[in-house]
């Protein structure tokens, strides 16, 4: 009896880590609800380690990929195909900069903060188009 109870409690404990994981739906749009063109909606997500982000190409011609150099150390990069949904489970805490490659220069970017994320000092270094940089800066204001 005690052994069965201990096994049940262990099973519940193991399952509870994934049972509370959340899935965030992000739309890739030509025009957002606020009238802005070429956007991810929402443009900022605060997630916990183990949460999943589902990117949906609601409008055609978009993809979602982590921008080179804009992911936490030890995190795995991801890159979705044009016009295809991609789901990504993020286990490493930190800040992820996501872009739509075809519309990066037009500012189609989003930020995902996982866990107790701090913005790295070099997050916006490198080649970031002006409009994308402005949007990233606005999104980082949520941290």
Secondary structure, DSSP 4 states (H G I P E B T S, - for coil): -HHHHHHHHHHHHHHHHHHT--EEEEEEEEE-TTS-EEEEESSEEEE-TTEEEEEE-SSSS---EEPTT-S-TTPPP-BPPTT--EEEEE-S-EEEEEE-GGGGGGT-EEEEEESS----TTTT-SS--HHHHHHHHHHHTT-
